Structure formats: structure tokens, C-alpha cells
Amino acid sequence: MITITTTAEEKIRELMREEKDTLGLRVYVKGGGCHGYQYGMAFESKMGEDDTVIEKGDVKVIMDSQSAPLLNGCEVDYVDSVQGSGFAIKNPQAKTTCGCGSSFSA
């Protein structure tokens, strides 16, 4: 469904150690942003019945049933550059994206 780069996996693992009672990283899509949809991420301490879980080693990425189809084929990466650092999502389904990469249209 989605892939997690080694760099993202390492960063998720590092951040999870700082959080208490964390099961994994929830990646989701919600309406809004300059192109109709925007990505969101948050550490999750519980899962829903309809959640999809992708595991890479001891790292779990959790998606709800509404976000999963929009995230199908995505790659979650962690980028550290002079412009800044953070998680980046590469979505082959996105028809257009905004300059910051956090909003897209499908």
C-alpha cells in the first residue's frame, strides 16, 4: 500500500522513543489546503477497527479507511536539507501539488 524509506523508518523510531504509549505513526489525508487535500501525521496510541497498518521492522504506519485509498502507492520519506527537515510524502496519484508539498489534488 505505502512504502517507508529507511531514513523515515529511523526517524519514526527515534521520535517514538520520546513519546509515551505510542503504537505508531498515523498518516492521513483530510480536506483542505490549496489543492483540495492535505496530508497529516500524528503519533497514535490506539487503532480503529477499520485501520490499515503497514509494518517495517518495529515501526508501524497507521491509516484510516478513508485515507488509505488516497495514500495507495505513496512513499513516506524523511528529508533533512538546508531548506528544512521533515517528513515528505511522494504520491503518484497526485495530479497537482502545492509548492510546500503538503497539499494535493487527486
C-alpha positions in Angstrom: 0.0 0.0 0.0 2.6 2.6 1.1 6.3 2.3 1.5 8.5 3.8 4.2 12.1 4.7 3.3 14.9 3.6 5.7 15.5 7.2 6.6 11.9 7.7 7.6 11.8 4.4 9.5 14.8 5.5 11.6 13.3 8.9 12.3 9.9 7.5 13.3 11.6 5.0 15.6 13.7 7.9 17.2 10.6 10.1 17.7 8.5 7.2 19.1 11.1 6.7 21.8 10.3 10.2 23.0 6.5 9.6 23.1 4.7 7.6 25.7 2.2 4.8 24.8 2.7 5.2 21.1 1.8 2.4 18.8 2.9 4.0 15.5 2.7 7.0 13.2 -0.8 7.8 11.8 -0.6 9.2 8.2 -3.9 10.6 7.0 -5.5 12.8 4.3 -8.1 15.5 5.1 -9.9 18.1 3.0 -8.3 21.5 2.8 -5.1 23.0 1.7 -4.6 24.9 -1.5 -5.3 21.9 -3.8 -8.2 20.2 -2.0 -6.5 17.6 0.2 -3.7 17.9 2.7 -1.5 15.3 4.5 -1.4 15.0 8.2 0.7 12.9 10.6 0.4 12.2 14.3 1.7 9.6 16.7 -1.1 7.2 17.7 -1.8 5.4 20.9 -4.8 3.5 19.7 -6.1 1.9 16.5 -9.6 1.8 15.0 -11.3 -1.3 13.6 -11.0 -0.1 10.0 -7.4 1.0 10.2 -4.7 -0.4 7.9 -1.3 -1.0 9.4 1.9 -1.1 7.5 4.9 -2.5 9.4 8.5 -2.1 8.7 10.6 -3.7 11.4 9.2 -2.4 14.7 7.8 0.7 13.1 4.0 0.9 12.3 2.3 3.3 10.0 -1.4 3.5 10.5 -4.0 4.7 8.0 -7.8 5.1 8.4 -10.1 3.6 5.8 -10.9 6.9 4.1 -7.2 8.0 3.8 -5.8 4.6 2.7 -7.1 4.8 -1.0 -5.7 8.3 -1.4 -2.3 7.1 0.1 -2.1 4.0 -2.1 1.3 3.8 -3.7 2.8 6.6 -1.6 6.3 6.8 -0.2 7.0 8.3 3.2 10.5 9.8 3.4 12.3 12.0 5.9 14.3 14.8 4.3 17.0 16.8 6.1 18.3 19.7 4.0 19.3 23.4 4.2 15.7 24.3 3.4 14.5 22.4 6.5 13.8 18.9 7.7 10.6 16.8 8.0 8.6 14.0 6.6 7.7 14.1 2.9 5.1 12.1 1.1 5.6 11.3 -2.6 2.2 10.5 -4.0 2.0 9.1 -7.6 -1.8 9.6 -7.5 -1.5 13.4 -7.0 -2.5 15.3 -10.2 -1.2 18.6 -8.8 0.7 19.6 -5.6 1.4 22.8 -3.9 4.9 24.3 -3.6 5.3 23.1 0.0 4.2 19.5 -0.8 1.6 19.2 1.9 -1.4 19.7 -0.3 -2.6 17.9 -3.5 -5.5 17.1 -5.8 -6.4 13.6 -6.8 
